[in-house]
Amino acid sequence: MDQSSYRLLQILSLACLACRLTSSSFKNYGTIIPQSPTVEIGKEFTATCVVYEAAKATADDIYWTSGGVIVPKEQYTKINDSAVNVTITITRETGKWLLCKKNESPSSLNKSKTIHGIELTKGYPPEKPENLSCMAVQFDRQISSNVTCTWQPGKMDEKISTTFTLFGSVIAVNQNYSTKAQRSSGCIYFGNFPNYMELDIWVDVENNLGKVRSDILFIIDPNEMVKTNPPLDVNIISEKNFSRTLLVSWKHPIHETVVKLKYNLRFCTVGSGDWTEVPPNDTESSKESFRLQYLKPDMEHVVQVRCMHHTGYGYWSDWSANSTARTPEDKPTSKPDLWRVVIPSQGKSERRVEVICKDPVESNGRIRGYNIKIQDGAWEVVPVNGSELNSRSQERKIIPLYQIPLSDRRRGSIELKAWNSVGESPRASLGIPKLAHEPPPVASLSCFNQDRRLWVEWQPPNVEATGVTEYVLEWGLVSDGAIDWQREPRHNRKAPIKGTLQRFKLYNISVYPMYSGWTGKPLTTACFLEQGAPLGGPSVKVRRTGKSNAEVEWMEIPLDKRRGFITNYTIFYITGGKEHSIVVSPDTYSYTVEGLASNSKQVVRIMASTVQGSTNGSALSFNTLMYAPGQMEATVVSVCIGVLFVIVLTVSLCMYKIDLIKKIWPPVPDPSNSTIANWSPDFPTKAVSPKESVLGDVSVVEVDVFDRKSLCEEDKAGLPLKKDKYLSEEHSSGIGGSSCMSTPRQSVSDSEEGGDSGQTTTSTVQYSSVVASNGYKGQSPCTLPQSPCTLLQTPQCGSSQSQTPSFARSESTQPLLDSEESQEGSGQSHQRNPYFSRSPVASKSRDPRDRNQLEMEEQGLASLRFCPLEEGSQQTTPTDEGQSPDEQPGPVPSYMPQLRGHRQPC
C-alpha cells in the first residue's frame, strides 16, 4: 500500500467516525487514530487527532506530547480544521503515552486540556528460527510416529504476543501436518512413521509486527533421524589363556529391516573413570560381538556399548549399562620398587638397614611373596599376606621385608624378586655404599606449590661425569615418620609429588641421586603443601621478674597446630595502660621485657605468625617488684656495715678513754664475797686473809639532831671526796641497839631540811662500832675502846699484831644533820651526804635487795664509830701498852666524818 492510498483510507475513516460521533449523544473532545497500536522500535509512527465540536477548538489549537515531552511543530501535518497528524520515530526511550492536547491560553502552554491519548506497545517483529532438527525415538520394537523437533528462536519482545507453528509435509503423498509449538521445540504427529519417504519440516513465527519462516529441513531418509534404544544383553567373557583380552557380546535393540545399525564400545578399569573408546572403523559392521585387546592382566574392567544408523547420520543411542569382568593373571613384567631406610646406631659404628619395597607396577596379579638376597648370601623367601596391586588400590602399599646390621666401613647389596601364581618378576637391586664413600648429593633442592600440588626442584651434583641414572624423591610426615618415594628419570630437574599429601602438615623431602643402583648422599628440605595461620598461640610464662623488667618465655607451638613455618613472634605487653609490642625471630623462645613500671600489674601475651596469618596466645598477668633483686640486701648490708663501723669506733674510743670512763663509773664491790650474814658480835668470825674487794672498818653512827649543824660544817670538806665513789643507799646495821641493850630514841630522816629548826626536844642517837680483826686490803684494823665512849680515838692502823674484834656503843644527844632531815621531809632534791644513812627504824622498811649490800661486809668489814666533840676540843686515842708516847697517834681531827650506817674503809 502506497502513501496516497493510506492517506485516502485515513480520510475516509475520519469522515465516518465524525459522522457517527456527531449523531451520538455523548460529548467527547476528540479521538486519536489508531487506537493502542503496536509499534516497531526503530521505525516511524504516524497518529491522527480528530477534534470534536465539543472541544471548541481547531487544528491550530492542537499540540502533541510523548512521555510528557512536547513534540515539535515541524512533525505536525494539518489535514483540515479538525484533524492534525503527528509523525515520531520509535526508540527504546520513547514514552509509553502519546497525548493530543488543546491549548487553552495562547500565551502559556501550562493551561491545556487533553483531547485524547493512546498507549504505545513497542517491540520487534519475529526473527527467523535457526538450527532446526528433528528426531524420532524407538518405541517398543518400532519407530514412534511422533517426531520431536528443536530450534533456536530469534530475538523477540516478551510484551508482544508471538505464536510458533511447526509444519511437516510428506512429499510423496503431498500430505501436510501442523501443530502449535513452544518457543524452541515442538512435536508433530505423522500417523505412521514415514519410512523411506522424503519429508519437509519447517517452523512459522508470527506477531503483530510481522511473520517469518525458518529454513525447510529436507529429509531424504527419515531413518537418519531415528534414535534407537541401547544394545541389549551386553556380556563380557574372560578367557583363562588370554590374560590381556576380553570378549564382549550384545544383541540388536531393533530389527535390521527397520533400521540398520552400527556399534561403538568403550572400557576402563574399575574406579579410574578414564574411558578408552574403540576406534569406530573397527565396529562399523552390524555384528553382535567384539574382542577387546591389550588389556592389563588381573584387572577388573568396565565395558559399555551404544549404536546408531549405519550411515553415520542421526543420533547415537544412550550407552548401555555397565558390564564388568576381570582379566586373568600373568607373571609380573616389571621389577619391584626396592628401597631402604637407614637407621644410625647410637654410639656404634654401624647402621641398621630396613629393606622395604612396593609391588611391581606391572604385577599382573596378586603378589604372593618375595625372594630376597643379602650380599652374597642365599635367596630367602619372604611371604606377603594381603599385598594389594595398583589395580585394586590407588596407592601401592609399602611392604617391610628385612632388617640387617651394616657396618659403617662396609657396603651392602640387596637383590629382590616378586612372584605371583604365574611366575616371577624381573630382579631389582640396590647398593648401599660405605658411609665415608657415599657419592655426592644434588647441588640444590627447593620446593614450591603450583596448582594445589607440591613440586620439588633440584640441580644435579656438581661433578663433571656424575653417572647418575635416576633420582629418588622421598617424602614423609615429620610428625609420624611415615615415608613414601617415587622415581624420576635422570634428565628431570623438577617433578610433582605423586602421593596424597595433607594440607597444613610438615613434610621432609629428600632427593637421592642413584648411581647405577647405588644410593648417593641425600639432600633434605622441609615443605608444606599449603600453609595457614596457627591453630593456637604460644603459652607464655614468667621466668623472672624485676623492678622494671621481666623475663618471659614460651614453648614452641606443637607441630600439629603450627600449620606453617613460623616467621616471627610478637610480644604484646600492657604497662601504664598502654600496649606495646616487640617482634622477635622465630628461633627465640625467651625475652627480657624492659621499661616496666615497678610494683604494678603487667599483662603479656605472645602472637605467632606465618605467611598466611597470625594467632594470639593466652594472656598472662604478673606483678613487678618494688625493689630490684639485691637492692634490699645491699641496703641492709650497707646499714649493718655502718652500724658495725659506729660500734667499732665507739669501742675504740672507749678503750682509748678508759681512765675517763672509770672516773664517771667507779667500781662497785662484789657482794658475792661478803660474810656479814655469818658475823656475830659475841662470836667473832675466823680471821680471813685480806682481799682486794674487802672493805676495812665500817662504823654505824647515830647523830643527835641538835648537833647536826656543827657536824655538817666539819664534814663538808670530806664529803665531796667520797661522794661519787660511795654514793648508794645505805642500811643501818641494827647492831648497836642489840649490843648495848639500849632502845633507840628517835628515827632521823635523811632529808637535810625536813626537820623543824625550832625543835628543842633532845633526842638521843645511838652510836655503835664493830672493828674487824683484819683490815681492808691487808691492813691491820684499828683498836677501839671496849667501853662506851663519847669520843672516838684514832686507832692504830697498819699494826702487825692480831686484833680481836670489838663492839662499842654510845648514846648522844647530838642532833642529826640538816641534810638528812630535809630529804625525808620535803620533795626538794638535795645532794645526799654519803656518810649518813637512815635510822635503824627506817631501815627496817627497806627493800630486801639492800640486804645484798650487807653481805659485802662479811669479810673484813667493820663499823666505825665517831663520837661528837665539843667545840674547841680535840680527840685523842688511848695509848696502847708497850707503845711510847712519841709513837702514840695524835689527836683525831675535828673534821673527821660522823657516819651512821655507812661503811667506810680505815
C-alpha angles and dihedrals in degrees: 000000000000127000096259094052089049090052092049093050090048092052093050091050091051092050093051091046091050092051092049094047092046092058091046120101091222118096110219127168096223147295142243124232124242105035118223096341128190108234130195118236112244097026135093123261127199124202130180126215116205116198121211127215090250089067090062089214140111134218089269090063093055127099132170133229128193117195090344093308120115113241111231118256090239089073093055124099119194112217098177138323093292103035133058132174130216126196121200135171113241115230135160088263094053111119122253095235128057112195134192111209139183120224108230096186120042090207097051135035091202091081102067142136125220111236097184143325140204134202117235120216109202126201149113133275114252119279126226115270116239138206099025113189135166135201136190117202130208116265114191105313094333140061117268118247090222112092115198117208131190132190142168112253122219129236114302140167116247091212093062118073111242129185130204123203125187116209131192130183130189101213097199094060097024092234120153128204128189139176139175110261138196124249096278108008143034143171123228123196117219099182093232124021106259100232113194092358126121118247138195118203128179143153130233121205121192140173138156092285098050152306133261137183130212125232113282115253106222113201118189097182115024089201087073089070094051123114112196131199119270118274115281131238099010108193134180124207122199114205118205097218093047105065094172102045139070126193114222123195134178143160133247114263092213135021117272092234089065100041128356110218143195126205141226129198135197132179143180140171118272112276097007101095089202103126124201118201124211111237109265093232090064093059104034094115123085095244118134103226141052136182117227112212140190093037124153116263119248092013126131111232134195119215131192130183133198137175144204141171110310093237091065093241119115132032135323115236120239118278116269121247119282116280118190137195138159125235117231122263125267132185115276113274098192130054123251119265101252122196140154141215116216115210114191116224119234112247094350130104093231140084132223112224121201113198115214134169147174127230116267114273089233095041091145091201145008111316109232099186150323136254111216131188123193118201108315095333128118125279114270127199118232110189118211125206121203097003109172126216128223088251092059098041133034090227127040114241120245111235122200110217115168146353122213134174113234126187118234089235095053132070125218139206129202129195125192138183129182125212138191135181092292106041151304131299126234115280122267121202135193130187127205112199127210113284093242094045103049113146115252121279127236116289098240140358133198139155135210140175122250129164090351091302130110112238125197121207127188143163124230121257117286097249129104101233105025100165090212110168099180144339129244117211111204124186135172143167112265091214099059104014095233110152140196134179145196135195127237130191119259094251094057119105099178137019139170121250105256097199127087110270127191124231120247091016123122117235131190109220121195131182119207119193110217120217106198092313096323116113120236128210111289129234114210136197135171122239143171123217088214130356130215141171115291116269091227139012127240120280109238129206133177114245098182136002129203138176096278103004142048133196112225127188135186138189125246114263111258113261095242090056098041097079093184146009112304108237097185146334122238119206113208118191132172118216127160091005092297127105120228130185136206124191117212134180121272092250093058117100102167134039138175111231112210133195098048123152114254122246092008139115117264131191121206135177136171126227121201119205136198130177089270101047150310136262128200123225125219118290121247127204124207140157127239121227126262091224131031116253108277094014094104092044091050090051093049092046091049092050092046091050089049093049091046090050090052091048093049090046091049093048091047091050091048092051090048092050097040094130092055091049091052090056091052096044110031119202117269120219116250109249091198089078095055122117098182091115090066097043122110129176092224095047111038118209125251117276110267127202114252119269134195095239097046119104124221130232116342125190131198109217128198112196128198112243093228095058097048094105097058091043094052092051092053093048099045093095094051100044100070092054092061100031100093096039099048104025107137140113109280133208131217111245092220089212102112096064095049095046099046093038090233128136120229115256103208141345114244123214122235091227117105095211102029096095126084111257092209096056111129100176112112117234124196117222122198119231120196136168137191119200118202123220092233125050133229112286095355097316122134113252120242119260113241129196116267095220132066113276140173097220132047117229120210110267125224106256127191095027118147094218118107112252128205117226113252136192124215131187134187140171123219138177092213109128124239122260118276091235093064095048095047094053093058098039102049140035093236117117116237133171106262120229107240092211095065132066138177123285121270090256093055092044092063090072094052123122114274089237088073089067089071088065090060091059088070088070096060098092114054099330122136139172119250117215122204121189119211115249131213117251112278096013127117129224120227134184125233119260117251119227114265094022123116121235091244089057093048114110117256128247118298112255117248092231093064108127122255110224132197116187094339122125112222127172119241 
